[in-house]
Amino acid sequence: AAGLSRRPSAREAHAAAAQWLTTRAAGAPLADPVLLRHLLWTAVATGRPLQLHVARTDPHALAGFAEATCGHGVDVVLLGSYPRHREAARLTAAFPHVYADLGPALARTGARAAALLAEVLEIAPFGKLLFSSGARGLPELHVVGARVFTEALGRVLGGWVADGAWSPADAQRVASLIASENAHRVYEL
């Protein structure tokens, strides 16, 4: 991921594409690092939000890419950061255009979703967290994901209100940001 911070030249991309097209096995996934960089930087050039699924990598390894894309007018949304959700939260705090989608992480932690959410809220700015159901497949899983999120957020923020750390208005404002307003802003909905 450290090499992602440099856009490959057209010559590098063409050579990598020619090599990949002549040697790839049918149905094999694209794994050429030059082509992957080319595709990432092509996506950056669109100016649209770029979603990166980081479940199989350390989100912190994307710091170079996040730094290189800062100021390019594109938001980077990290998906599936569990169990490295704290590292993803640190990136959202460090870079103005990096966000974290909480859905995939919360959907996989069930009863521990509130603890995970509290850990992320300790680090990430509230305006940098996005809700999604994190579901795939059956439509019912989207309902389950929404329910897990609602209950987890209610437990965390409700606990802070009960402890006197937050006012109910503060909790409602943060809940609204995470549940919808941040996504509306990032995705221009």
Secondary structure, DSSP 8 states (H G I E B T S, - for coil): -GGGGS---HHHHHHHHHHHHHH--TT-----HHHHHHHHHHHHHHTS-EEEE-TTS-GGGGHHHHHHHTTSS--EEEE--TTSHHHHHHHHHH-TTEEEE-HHHHHTTGGGHHHHHHHHHHHS-GGGEE------SSTHHHHHHHHHHHHHHHHHHHHHHHTTSS-HHHHHHHHHIIIIIHHHHHTT-
